[in-house]
Amino acid sequence: QVQLVESGGSVVQAGGSLRLSCVISGNMFTVAHMKWYRQSPGNAREMVARLGSDRVLYYAAPVKGRFSISRDDARKTAYLQMNNLNTGDTVVYYCNLEDARGRNFWGQGTQVTVSS
């Protein structure tokens, strides 16, 4: 059974920084692709960052240069460092794990609110 638990969401002023964490239980972390998604009300969930087991990185255009995804295999934890936040980043962020069989697992989401 794979479970993902996110933390780190908070209220921050524009221009500030936050780091989201995603702790994974289970034994497949080292072979999994880790992704962060975000979703605002009424909109589809969109991927903002991906770090594959092959260490290939991807960032969506709105966050490129401001967000950074990383992983600590020993701690089975993925991170999303978010800098220079703006009000457009105010959404719920979700951690996602895609295993070697293509199955997807999700965390419960963590709210980030950026005030102007």
C-alpha positions in Angstrom: 0.0 0.0 0.0 1.4 3.4 -1.0 0.5 6.5 0.9 1.6 10.1 0.3 1.4 12.7 3.0 2.0 16.3 2.0 2.8 19.2 4.3 4.1 22.7 4.2 1.2 24.6 2.7 0.6 28.0 4.4 -0.2 31.6 3.9 2.7 33.7 2.7 3.1 37.2 1.3 3.8 37.8 -2.4 7.5 37.4 -3.1 7.9 34.9 -0.3 8.9 31.3 -0.3 7.5 28.0 0.9 8.8 24.4 0.8 6.3 21.6 0.4 7.1 18.1 1.5 5.7 14.7 0.4 6.5 11.7 2.5 5.9 8.4 0.8 5.3 5.0 2.5 5.9 1.8 0.6 8.9 0.3 -1.1 8.7 1.7 -4.6 10.1 5.2 -4.1 13.4 4.7 -5.7 11.9 3.6 -9.0 9.0 6.1 -9.1 8.5 9.3 -10.9 7.6 12.1 -8.5 5.4 15.0 -9.6 3.7 18.0 -8.1 0.4 19.2 -9.5 -1.8 22.1 -8.5 -5.5 22.7 -8.9 -7.7 25.8 -8.5 -11.5 25.5 -8.1 -13.3 24.7 -11.4 -10.1 23.9 -13.2 -8.2 20.8 -14.2 -5.3 19.6 -12.2 -2.1 20.7 -13.9 1.4 19.3 -13.4 3.9 21.9 -12.3 7.0 19.8 -11.8 8.3 16.4 -12.4 11.4 14.5 -11.3 11.7 11.1 -12.8 13.6 8.1 -11.4 16.0 8.9 -14.3 16.5 12.3 -12.7 15.0 14.1 -15.8 13.4 17.4 -14.7 10.3 19.2 -16.1 8.8 22.4 -15.0 5.6 24.1 -16.3 6.2 27.5 -17.9 4.4 29.5 -15.1 6.8 28.2 -12.4 10.0 27.7 -14.3 12.8 29.6 -12.6 10.9 29.9 -9.4 10.0 26.4 -8.3 12.4 23.5 -7.7 11.6 19.8 -7.3 13.9 17.4 -5.4 13.8 14.1 -3.7 15.6 12.4 -0.8 15.6 8.7 -1.5 16.8 7.8 2.0 14.0 9.7 3.6 11.4 8.7 0.9 10.5 12.3 0.6 9.9 14.6 -2.3 10.0 18.4 -2.0 8.8 21.4 -3.9 10.7 24.6 -3.2 8.7 27.6 -4.2 10.3 31.0 -4.4 9.1 34.4 -5.5 5.5 33.4 -5.0 2.7 35.4 -6.5 -1.1 35.5 -6.0 -1.5 33.2 -9.1 0.2 30.4 -7.1 -2.7 30.4 -4.6 -4.1 26.9 -5.2 -4.1 23.4 -3.7 -0.9 21.5 -4.4 -0.8 17.7 -4.8 2.0 15.2 -4.7 1.9 12.4 -7.2 3.8 9.2 -7.5 3.8 7.2 -10.7 5.3 3.7 -10.3 7.1 1.6 -12.8 3.8 0.0 -13.9 2.2 3.4 -14.6 0.0 3.4 -11.6 -0.6 6.8 -10.0 -0.9 7.6 -6.3 -2.0 10.9 -4.8 -1.6 12.8 -1.6 -4.5 14.6 0.0 -3.4 18.1 -1.1 -2.0 21.1 0.8 -3.3 24.7 0.4 -1.0 27.5 -0.5 -2.3 31.0 -0.2 -0.3 34.0 -1.4 -1.4 37.4 -0.2 -0.7 40.6 -2.0 
